[in-house]
Amino acid sequence: MCSKKWHTNLVLTIACLIVLTTTVAADNLSTADTRFPGGDFTLQSIHGPVSLKQYRGNVVLLFFGYTSCPDVCPMALSILSSVFSRLEPEELEKIKALFVSLDPDRDTPELLSRYTGFFHPNIIGVTGQAENIDQIVGNYGVVYKKKQMPDSAIGYSISHTPDILVVNGEGQLLRGRIGPATSREDIVAYLRKLLPLLQ
């Protein structure tokens, strides 16, 4: 069980992240997020290297997490799975999701593939060197912190940004982030507003 101190730190971290979040209900949801540089990156999947630029012309949803996450990550990927199930096949062809591991020491490409496979084939698990991931995290305005838990079987946990980030067809990070409380209907509507903007 988490200590009261750990619980307080997690609440404070999430409260800080809320300040950074622009929800999908905002008017400027399809504009570039100039607060963070975003940019291309290359990480490793079970099928080899995956670069963000290879998805130009698609909407890409980014979620940063780890396979041992007890709640936030499975909830986010379940939401994505539910949203994808509501889209038409031709819409799904233009939307991909990348699950970027914040735990490269444990999350191998094989483990990530099995994990994301529980949710939807459009979700691709990727990992890399810790230094590379830290650079990507900074470029995309993501916050995470590892907490040692010596009395736990998993040894440590990671608190992290709970939002799903959105990248447009030109590779730009958008201001409209998808928070964990966003309804499936609102997410579907948001994506359908973005699809006609693809080049």
C-alpha positions in Angstrom: 0.0 0.0 0.0 1.3 3.5 -0.8 2.4 5.6 2.1 0.6 8.9 2.9 3.7 10.8 1.8 3.8 9.0 -1.6 0.0 9.6 -2.0 0.5 13.3 -1.3 3.4 13.6 -3.7 1.3 11.9 -6.4 -1.6 14.3 -5.9 0.6 17.3 -6.0 2.3 16.0 -9.2 -1.1 15.5 -10.9 -2.3 18.9 -9.8 0.8 20.5 -11.4 0.2 18.6 -14.6 -3.4 19.9 -14.8 -2.0 23.4 -15.2 -0.2 22.2 -18.4 -3.2 20.5 -19.9 -5.4 22.0 -22.6 -8.5 19.7 -22.9 -10.0 18.6 -26.2 -13.0 20.9 -25.5 -10.8 24.0 -26.0 -11.2 26.1 -29.2 -7.5 25.9 -30.0 -7.3 22.1 -29.9 -5.9 21.8 -33.4 -3.1 24.4 -33.0 0.5 23.6 -32.4 1.7 23.6 -28.8 4.5 26.1 -28.9 5.4 25.5 -25.2 7.2 22.3 -26.1 9.4 21.6 -29.2 8.1 18.1 -29.8 9.8 16.8 -32.8 10.8 13.5 -34.4 12.2 10.6 -32.5 13.1 7.0 -33.1 12.5 4.2 -30.6 12.5 0.4 -30.8 9.4 -1.8 -31.2 9.2 -5.6 -31.5 9.3 -5.2 -35.3 12.3 -2.9 -35.3 12.9 0.9 -35.2 9.8 3.2 -35.2 10.2 6.9 -36.1 7.5 9.4 -35.6 8.2 10.8 -39.0 7.1 7.5 -40.6 3.6 8.4 -39.6 3.4 11.8 -41.4 0.0 12.2 -42.9 -1.5 10.4 -39.8 -2.8 11.5 -36.5 -0.6 10.0 -33.8 -1.6 9.6 -30.2 1.3 9.4 -27.7 1.0 8.0 -24.2 4.0 7.7 -21.9 3.8 4.9 -19.3 5.0 1.5 -18.3 3.7 -2.0 -18.3 3.8 -2.5 -14.5 1.6 0.6 -14.0 -1.4 -0.5 -11.9 -4.0 1.9 -13.0 -3.3 5.0 -15.1 -1.7 3.1 -18.1 -4.3 0.3 -18.5 -7.0 2.9 -18.1 -5.5 5.1 -20.8 -5.0 2.2 -23.2 -8.5 0.9 -22.5 -9.8 4.3 -23.5 -7.9 4.2 -26.7 -9.2 0.7 -27.5 -12.7 1.8 -26.9 -12.3 4.9 -29.0 -10.7 2.9 -31.9 -13.6 0.5 -31.8 -16.0 3.4 -32.5 -14.1 4.6 -35.6 -14.6 3.4 -39.1 -11.9 1.3 -40.7 -10.9 4.1 -43.1 -10.5 6.4 -40.1 -8.4 3.9 -38.3 -6.0 3.7 -41.2 -5.1 7.4 -40.5 -4.7 7.1 -36.7 -1.9 5.4 -34.8 -1.0 5.3 -31.1 2.5 4.9 -29.6 2.9 3.7 -26.0 6.3 5.0 -25.0 7.8 3.2 -22.1 9.2 5.1 -19.1 10.7 1.9 -17.7 13.3 0.8 -20.3 15.0 -1.4 -17.8 12.0 -3.8 -17.6 9.9 -3.0 -20.6 11.5 -4.9 -23.5 10.0 -4.7 -27.0 8.6 -8.2 -26.6 6.9 -7.3 -23.3 5.5 -4.1 -24.8 4.1 -5.9 -27.8 2.3 -8.4 -25.6 1.0 -5.7 -23.3 -0.3 -3.4 -26.1 -1.7 -6.4 -27.9 -4.2 -6.8 -25.1 -5.8 -3.5 -26.1 -5.7 -2.8 -29.8 -3.4 -3.5 -32.9 -3.2 0.2 -33.6 -1.3 0.7 -30.4 2.4 0.1 -30.8 4.7 -0.2 -27.8 8.2 1.4 -28.1 11.2 1.8 -25.9 14.8 2.9 -26.0 17.8 4.1 -24.0 16.9 6.0 -20.9 18.8 9.1 -22.1 16.9 9.1 -25.3 13.5 8.7 -23.6 14.4 11.5 -21.1 15.1 13.8 -24.1 11.7 12.9 -25.7 9.9 13.4 -22.4 11.4 16.9 -22.1 10.5 17.8 -25.7 6.9 16.7 -25.2 6.2 18.3 -21.9 5.8 15.0 -20.0 6.7 14.7 -16.3 7.6 11.4 -14.6 9.4 10.4 -11.4 10.5 7.0 -10.2 9.7 6.1 -6.6 11.6 3.3 -4.9 9.3 0.9 -3.0 11.6 -1.7 -1.2 8.7 -3.4 0.5 6.9 -4.0 -2.8 7.3 -6.9 -5.1 7.8 -4.6 -8.1 10.5 -2.6 -6.3 9.5 0.8 -7.6 6.6 2.7 -9.2 6.6 5.6 -11.6 4.3 8.6 -11.3 3.8 10.3 -14.7 1.7 12.5 -16.9 -1.7 10.9 -17.3 -2.7 12.6 -20.6 -2.7 11.3 -24.1 -0.8 13.6 -26.4 -1.8 14.3 -30.0 0.5 14.9 -33.0 -1.0 16.1 -36.3 -0.2 14.9 -39.8 2.7 17.3 -40.1 4.4 15.9 -37.0 3.4 18.9 -34.7 2.4 18.4 -31.1 -1.0 19.9 -30.6 -2.3 21.9 -27.6 -5.4 19.6 -27.3 -4.4 16.9 -24.9 -6.7 14.1 -23.9 -7.1 13.9 -20.1 -8.1 10.8 -18.3 -11.6 12.2 -17.5 -12.4 12.9 -21.2 -15.3 11.0 -22.5 -15.0 8.5 -25.4 -17.5 10.6 -27.3 -15.4 13.7 -27.0 -12.3 11.9 -28.0 -13.9 10.5 -31.1 -15.3 13.9 -32.0 -11.8 15.5 -31.5 -10.2 12.9 -33.8 -12.8 13.4 -36.4 -12.1 17.1 -36.4 -8.4 16.4 -37.0 -8.8 13.9 -39.8 -10.0 16.3 -42.5 -6.9 18.5 -41.8 -4.5 15.8 -42.8 -2.5 16.5 -45.9 
